[in-house]
Amino acid sequence: MIYSAIASIDGFIEDANGTFDWAEPDEEVFRFLNDLERPIGTYVFGRRMYDTMKYWETAPRDESVPAFHRDFTEIWHQAEKIVFSRSLDTPSTARTKVVRTFDTDEISRLKTAAARDLTVGGAELAGQAIKAGLVDELQLFVVPVIVGGGKAWLPSQVRLDLDLVDSRSFASGFVFLRYRCAPRSIS
C-alpha cells in the first residue's frame, strides 16, 4: 500500500484556510505523477479525498483538455475505489464501494489478494493505515512554499523508519521523494 501526497515544505497538505491551490502540479510534475499512478489497481480514500478526486469521473476528455489530464482521467476510470465514510450512502463514481469503518484485517486481506498496487488517500485515513503498519511506501511531492499551518500530511506520535529509494527535482521547484517503510519499525 502506497501513501502519496503533495505537501508544502513545512509538511501541510492544506493550509490553515483548508485550501491547497498552491499545490497544483504543472505539466512536468503531472506527467510524472501519471506514471506513478498507472500501476494502481485500487484507490482507498477517506470521504474528503474522495469528494476531491471524484471530479475525474466526469472530467472532460476531448481535445480541449491537455493530454496529461486526459491520461489521468483514463487512469482514474480503470481503477477500483474504496471510500471509507460513515455518511456517504451511495458513491457517485463507477467501480466504487463504500465501507463504513476502517478495518485493518480487511485491508490486509485486500493487499494480499491484490494483483496491482493500492494507494491510500487522505491524511486521516492514511494516518490510520500508517499506525496499523499497512503502508509499505510513502511518496511525497514537496511544493516550494511554506504555508505556516494547516493539515499535516503525516500523523503525529508515530515512529517509522524509512529507506529513500527514489528522488527527483523538477523545474518548478517541486521535489519528489519516495521512501520504503522499514519492516517492524512502527512504535
C-alpha positions in Angstrom: 0.0 0.0 0.0 1.3 3.4 -1.0 0.5 6.7 0.6 1.2 9.6 -1.9 0.7 13.2 -1.0 1.6 16.7 -2.2 2.7 18.9 0.7 4.2 22.3 1.5 7.9 22.3 2.5 6.7 22.7 6.1 4.6 19.5 5.8 1.0 20.5 5.2 -1.4 19.2 2.5 -3.9 22.1 3.2 -3.1 25.5 4.6 -4.9 26.9 7.7 -7.8 28.0 5.5 -8.3 24.5 4.1 -7.1 25.4 0.6 -4.4 23.7 -1.5 -4.4 25.6 -4.7 -0.7 26.3 -4.1 -0.1 22.6 -4.6 -1.3 22.3 -8.2 1.3 20.4 -10.2 2.5 21.8 -13.6 2.6 19.6 -16.7 6.0 18.1 -16.0 5.0 17.0 -12.4 1.6 15.9 -13.6 3.1 13.6 -16.3 5.5 12.1 -13.7 2.6 11.6 -11.3 0.6 9.8 -14.0 3.4 7.4 -14.5 3.3 6.7 -10.7 -0.5 6.2 -10.8 -0.6 3.9 -13.8 0.1 0.7 -11.9 -2.5 1.4 -9.2 -5.4 -1.0 -9.2 -7.3 0.3 -6.2 -7.7 3.8 -4.6 -8.6 3.7 -0.9 -10.0 7.1 0.1 -11.4 8.9 3.1 -14.6 10.8 2.3 -13.0 14.3 1.8 -10.3 12.9 -0.5 -13.0 11.0 -2.5 -15.0 14.2 -2.8 -12.0 16.0 -4.2 -10.9 13.2 -6.6 -14.4 12.3 -8.0 -14.0 15.3 -10.3 -12.1 12.9 -12.6 -15.2 10.7 -13.1 -16.8 13.4 -15.3 -13.7 15.4 -16.3 -13.7 16.4 -20.0 -11.8 14.0 -22.3 -11.9 16.0 -25.5 -9.1 17.7 -27.3 -9.6 21.0 -25.5 -8.2 19.3 -22.3 -4.4 18.8 -22.0 -3.3 15.3 -22.9 -1.8 14.7 -19.4 -5.3 15.5 -17.8 -7.0 13.0 -20.2 -4.3 10.5 -19.3 -5.1 10.8 -15.6 -8.9 10.6 -16.3 -8.3 7.2 -18.0 -6.2 6.0 -15.1 -9.0 7.1 -12.7 -11.6 5.2 -14.7 -9.7 2.0 -14.8 -9.0 1.8 -11.0 -11.3 0.4 -8.3 -12.2 2.8 -5.5 -13.0 2.1 -1.8 -14.3 5.0 0.2 -14.3 4.9 4.0 -17.3 7.0 5.1 -19.9 6.9 7.8 -22.1 9.4 6.0 -21.9 8.5 2.3 -24.7 6.1 1.3 -24.1 5.8 -2.5 -21.0 6.6 -4.4 -21.3 8.9 -7.4 -18.5 7.2 -9.3 -18.2 3.8 -11.1 -16.2 0.9 -9.7 -16.6 2.4 -6.2 -17.5 0.7 -2.9 -18.4 2.5 0.3 -17.2 1.0 3.6 -18.4 2.3 6.9 -15.4 1.6 9.2 -11.7 1.2 8.7 -10.9 -2.5 9.2 -7.2 -3.3 9.3 -7.8 -7.0 8.8 -9.9 -6.3 5.7 -7.2 -4.0 4.3 -4.6 -6.7 4.9 -6.6 -9.2 3.1 -7.2 -6.8 0.2 -3.4 -6.1 0.0 -2.7 -9.8 0.0 -5.2 -10.6 -2.8 -4.4 -7.5 -4.9 -2.8 -8.1 -8.3 -1.9 -4.4 -8.6 -0.8 -1.7 -6.1 -3.2 0.0 -3.7 -2.9 3.6 -2.6 -4.4 5.3 0.4 -5.5 8.9 0.1 -6.5 11.4 2.7 -4.3 12.3 5.6 -6.6 11.0 8.3 -7.2 7.6 6.7 -3.5 7.3 5.7 -2.6 8.1 9.3 -4.7 5.2 10.5 -3.1 2.9 7.9 0.4 4.0 8.8 -0.3 3.5 12.5 -1.7 0.0 11.7 1.5 -0.9 9.8 -0.3 -1.3 6.5 1.6 1.3 4.4 4.6 0.0 2.6 5.7 3.1 0.8 5.5 6.9 1.1 5.6 9.1 -1.9 5.8 12.9 -1.3 5.8 15.8 -3.7 7.2 18.7 -1.8 5.9 22.1 -3.1 8.3 25.1 -2.8 6.0 27.0 -0.4 5.7 27.5 3.3 2.1 27.8 4.4 2.7 28.1 8.2 0.0 25.6 9.4 -3.0 23.6 8.3 -3.5 19.8 7.9 -0.3 17.8 8.3 0.4 15.1 5.7 1.6 12.6 8.4 0.1 11.5 11.7 1.7 12.6 15.0 3.2 10.3 17.6 4.3 7.7 15.1 7.9 6.4 14.6 8.5 5.0 11.2 12.0 4.3 9.8 12.3 4.9 6.1 14.6 4.0 3.3 14.9 6.5 0.5 14.5 4.6 -2.8 14.0 7.5 -5.3 14.1 11.2 -5.6 13.7 13.8 -8.3 13.5 17.5 -8.6 11.5 19.4 -11.2 12.0 22.8 -13.0 9.0 24.2 -11.0 10.8 23.6 -7.7 8.7 20.6 -6.8 10.7 17.7 -5.3 9.6 14.0 -5.3 10.7 11.7 -2.5 9.9 8.0 -2.4 10.5 6.0 0.7 10.1 2.4 1.5 8.9 1.7 5.1 11.4 -0.4 7.0 9.8 -3.6 8.4 8.7 -3.6 12.0 9.7 -0.1 12.7 6.4 1.3 13.9 6.1 2.2 17.6 
